[in-house]
Amino acid sequence: MALEFRNVCKTFGDPQTGVTAVDGIDFSVEEGEFVAVVGPSGCGKSTLLSMTAGLYAPSAGAVLVSGEEVTGPNAHVGFMLQKDLLLPWRSIRSNVEFGLEARGVSKVARRERAMAELARCQLRGFEGKYPYQLSGGMRQRAALARTLAIDPEIILLDEPFSALDAQTKLLLQDSFATTIAEAKKTTLLITHDLTEAVLMADRVMVLSERPGRIVAEIKVDLPHRDHPLKRRVMPEVGPIAAEIFGHLKLTEKAAA
């Protein structure tokens, strides 16, 4: 398995009086699979990504990447957040090279790798530009190129499209999905957008309110995972999103 959560619990603060973000999380992600995690705000979705990256240690249980327990910052994963976090004083190519530079890769090798990933992310010709000269969608593609450049085993996406306008979001979902599929990367996506989860994922894990526990696992048995725009017009998408919404049990609260 590329990624495993084995009965994971994470409590912040004192074990007795602290806040438990997630509890009893137990699922795995196969190599090359794309899994989305949805749930109410504050249910610990981002905490799962942080534990996978080794930024937090579980309070109980274990997180494993490629069969090895994560015990600290994990160089085998690439982490993308809502903001692109590009360095404004570096060119786009230099931003993409940043992770390789930190790992001691030679100047020639990292430039070659950066240019290849910029081409994959449809940014050839913009390598000499600076972040302020690019649109929000282009900056997110540059952030993906930077993530792919380090050749991670797993890509972690924490709501990477949430700050974009609707049209850019649709186009970028499609671009990301195609690029990730071509690169054959295992991916874990955190999102509040239920339709987005259906459009992009092979499976959707549904978490309860805090402490987050898995309340449903939905298999998205639809073609075109590499092209969400093609999935979007399929009649099955709406019912699957509605099924996920039902597991969230938000309708009862709205009526209360």
C-alpha positions as CSV (number, residue, x, y, z in Angstrom):
1,M,0.0,0.0,0.0
2,A,1.2,3.5,-0.7
3,L,-0.5,5.0,2.3
4,E,-2.0,3.5,5.5
5,F,-3.7,4.9,8.5
6,R,-3.8,2.3,11.2
7,N,-6.3,3.2,14.0
8,V,-5.0,6.7,14.1
9,C,-6.0,9.2,16.8
10,K,-4.6,12.7,17.2
11,T,-5.2,14.8,20.3
12,F,-3.8,18.3,20.7
13,G,-2.9,19.3,24.2
14,D,-3.4,17.2,27.4
15,P,-4.7,13.7,26.6
16,Q,-7.5,14.1,29.1
17,T,-8.5,17.7,28.5
18,G,-7.2,18.5,25.0
19,V,-9.0,18.5,21.7
20,T,-9.2,15.2,19.8
21,A,-9.1,16.0,16.1
22,V,-9.5,12.5,14.7
23,D,-10.1,9.1,16.2
24,G,-10.0,5.6,15.0
25,I,-9.0,6.5,11.5
26,D,-8.3,3.2,9.6
27,F,-8.0,3.1,5.8
28,S,-5.4,2.7,3.1
29,V,-4.6,4.1,-0.3
30,E,-3.3,2.0,-3.2
31,E,-0.4,3.1,-5.4
32,G,-1.7,5.4,-8.1
33,E,-5.1,5.8,-6.4
34,F,-6.8,9.2,-5.9
35,V,-8.7,9.4,-2.7
36,A,-10.7,12.4,-1.5
37,V,-11.6,13.1,2.2
38,V,-14.7,15.2,3.0
39,G,-16.3,16.2,6.3
40,P,-17.6,19.1,8.3
41,S,-15.2,22.0,9.1
42,G,-12.9,21.2,12.0
43,C,-13.3,17.4,11.7
44,G,-9.5,16.9,11.3
45,K,-9.2,16.5,7.5
46,S,-6.1,18.7,7.3
47,T,-4.7,16.9,10.4
48,L,-4.6,13.7,8.3
49,L,-2.5,15.4,5.7
50,S,-0.1,16.9,8.3
51,M,0.4,13.5,9.9
52,T,1.1,12.0,6.5
53,A,3.7,14.7,5.9
54,G,5.2,14.0,9.3
55,L,4.4,17.5,10.7
56,Y,2.4,15.9,13.5
57,A,2.8,12.6,15.2
58,P,-0.3,10.5,15.9
59,S,-1.3,10.3,19.6
60,A,-2.1,6.7,18.9
61,G,-1.9,4.4,16.0
62,A,0.4,4.8,13.0
63,V,0.7,6.4,9.6
64,L,2.7,4.4,7.0
65,V,4.0,5.5,3.6
66,S,5.2,2.7,1.4
67,G,5.1,0.3,4.4
68,E,7.4,2.6,6.6
69,E,6.0,4.3,9.6
70,V,6.1,8.1,9.4
71,T,8.1,9.4,12.4
72,G,9.1,12.8,11.3
73,P,9.1,15.2,8.3
74,N,8.5,13.0,5.3
75,A,10.5,13.6,2.1
76,H,8.4,11.1,0.2
77,V,5.3,13.3,0.0
78,G,4.6,16.6,-1.7
79,F,2.2,19.0,0.1
80,M,0.0,21.6,-1.6
81,L,-2.1,24.1,0.3
82,Q,-4.9,26.5,-0.6
83,K,-2.3,29.2,-1.3
84,D,0.5,28.6,-3.8
85,L,3.2,29.9,-1.4
86,L,5.5,30.8,-4.3
87,L,8.4,32.9,-3.3
88,P,7.8,36.4,-4.8
89,W,11.5,37.2,-5.3
90,R,12.2,34.0,-7.4
91,S,11.2,33.4,-11.0
92,I,8.7,30.6,-11.7
93,R,11.5,28.3,-12.8
94,S,13.5,29.1,-9.7
95,N,10.4,28.4,-7.5
96,V,10.0,25.0,-9.1
97,E,13.7,24.3,-8.5
98,F,13.4,25.2,-4.8
99,G,12.8,21.7,-3.4
100,L,15.5,20.2,-5.6
101,E,18.0,22.9,-4.6
102,A,17.3,22.2,-0.9
103,R,18.1,18.5,-1.6
104,G,21.4,19.4,-3.2
105,V,20.6,18.6,-6.8
106,S,23.0,20.1,-9.3
107,K,22.1,23.3,-11.1
108,V,21.9,21.6,-14.5
109,A,19.8,18.7,-13.3
110,R,17.3,20.8,-11.3
111,R,16.9,23.2,-14.2
112,E,16.2,20.3,-16.6
113,R,13.7,18.8,-14.2
114,A,12.0,22.1,-13.6
115,M,11.6,22.8,-17.3
116,A,10.1,19.3,-17.8
117,E,7.5,19.8,-15.0
118,L,6.7,23.3,-16.2
119,A,6.0,21.9,-19.7
120,R,3.8,19.1,-18.1
121,C,1.9,21.8,-16.2
122,Q,1.4,23.9,-19.4
123,L,3.7,26.7,-18.2
124,R,6.5,26.6,-20.8
125,G,7.3,30.1,-21.8
126,F,6.5,31.5,-18.3
127,E,9.6,30.2,-16.6
128,G,11.2,33.6,-16.5
129,K,8.1,35.4,-15.0
130,Y,7.6,36.1,-11.4
131,P,4.6,35.1,-9.3
132,Y,2.9,38.5,-9.4
133,Q,2.9,38.3,-13.3
134,L,0.8,35.1,-13.3
135,S,-2.9,34.5,-12.7
136,G,-4.1,32.6,-9.7
137,G,-4.6,29.4,-11.7
138,M,-1.2,29.7,-13.3
139,R,0.4,30.1,-9.9
140,Q,-1.3,27.0,-8.7
141,R,-0.1,25.1,-11.7
142,A,3.4,26.4,-10.9
143,A,3.0,25.1,-7.3
144,L,2.0,21.7,-8.7
145,A,5.1,21.7,-10.9
146,R,7.2,22.5,-7.9
147,T,5.5,19.5,-6.1
148,L,6.1,17.1,-8.9
149,A,9.7,18.2,-9.4
150,I,10.8,16.5,-6.2
151,D,9.1,13.2,-7.5
152,P,7.1,12.5,-4.4
153,E,5.5,9.1,-3.8
154,I,2.3,10.8,-2.6
155,I,0.8,14.2,-3.4
156,L,-1.3,15.8,-0.6
157,L,-3.8,18.4,-1.7
158,D,-5.4,20.6,0.9
159,E,-8.2,22.4,-0.9
160,P,-6.0,23.7,-3.7
161,F,-8.8,25.2,-5.7
162,S,-10.9,26.8,-3.0
163,A,-9.6,30.4,-3.6
164,L,-10.3,30.4,-7.3
165,D,-13.2,31.7,-9.3
166,A,-15.7,29.0,-10.6
167,Q,-14.4,28.9,-14.2
168,T,-10.7,28.8,-13.3
169,K,-11.5,26.1,-10.7
170,L,-13.1,23.8,-13.3
171,L,-10.2,24.2,-15.7
172,L,-7.6,23.7,-13.0
173,Q,-9.4,20.6,-11.7
174,D,-9.1,19.1,-15.1
175,S,-5.5,20.2,-15.6
176,F,-4.5,18.8,-12.2
177,A,-6.3,15.5,-12.7
178,T,-4.7,15.0,-16.1
179,T,-1.2,15.9,-14.9
180,I,-1.4,13.7,-11.8
181,A,-2.8,10.7,-13.8
182,E,0.0,11.0,-16.3
183,A,2.6,11.1,-13.5
184,K,0.9,8.1,-11.9
185,K,1.0,9.7,-8.4
186,T,-0.9,8.5,-5.4
187,T,-3.0,11.4,-4.2
188,L,-5.0,12.4,-1.1
189,L,-7.3,15.4,-1.6
190,I,-9.0,17.4,1.2
191,T,-12.1,19.3,0.0
192,H,-15.4,20.8,1.2
193,D,-16.7,20.6,-2.4
194,L,-18.6,17.3,-2.7
195,T,-18.9,17.5,-6.5
196,E,-15.2,18.1,-6.7
197,A,-14.6,14.9,-4.7
198,V,-16.8,12.9,-7.1
199,L,-15.2,14.4,-10.2
200,M,-11.6,13.8,-9.2
201,A,-11.4,10.8,-6.9
202,D,-11.5,7.0,-7.2
203,R,-12.9,6.8,-3.6
204,V,-14.3,9.3,-1.1
205,M,-13.8,8.9,2.6
206,V,-16.5,10.8,4.7
207,L,-15.6,12.0,8.2
208,S,-17.9,12.8,11.0
209,E,-17.8,16.0,13.1
210,R,-14.8,16.3,15.5
211,P,-13.4,14.0,16.5
212,G,-13.3,12.9,12.9
213,R,-14.2,9.3,12.4
214,I,-14.9,7.5,9.1
215,V,-18.7,7.2,8.6
216,A,-18.7,6.1,5.0
217,E,-16.5,5.1,2.1
218,I,-17.9,5.8,-1.3
219,K,-16.4,4.2,-4.4
220,V,-16.7,6.4,-7.5
221,D,-17.0,3.8,-10.2
222,L,-17.0,6.2,-13.1
223,P,-14.6,6.7,-16.1
224,H,-12.6,9.8,-16.9
225,R,-10.9,10.3,-13.5
226,D,-8.2,12.0,-15.5
227,H,-10.7,14.4,-17.1
228,P,-13.2,15.8,-14.5
229,L,-14.8,18.0,-17.2
230,K,-15.9,14.8,-18.9
231,R,-17.2,13.3,-15.7
232,R,-19.1,16.5,-14.9
233,V,-21.7,15.8,-17.6
234,M,-22.4,12.3,-16.4
235,P,-25.8,11.8,-14.8
236,E,-24.3,9.6,-12.0
237,V,-22.3,12.5,-10.5
238,G,-25.3,14.1,-8.8
239,P,-26.6,11.0,-7.0
240,I,-23.2,10.1,-5.8
241,A,-22.7,13.7,-4.4
242,A,-26.1,13.5,-2.8
243,E,-25.2,10.1,-1.2
244,I,-22.1,11.8,0.3
245,F,-24.2,14.7,1.6
246,G,-26.5,12.3,3.2
247,H,-23.7,10.7,5.2
248,L,-22.6,14.2,6.4
249,K,-26.0,14.5,8.1
250,L,-26.2,18.2,7.6
251,T,-29.8,18.3,6.6
252,E,-31.1,17.4,10.0
253,K,-29.1,20.3,11.6
254,A,-30.4,22.7,9.0
255,A,-34.0,21.7,9.8
256,A,-33.5,21.9,13.6
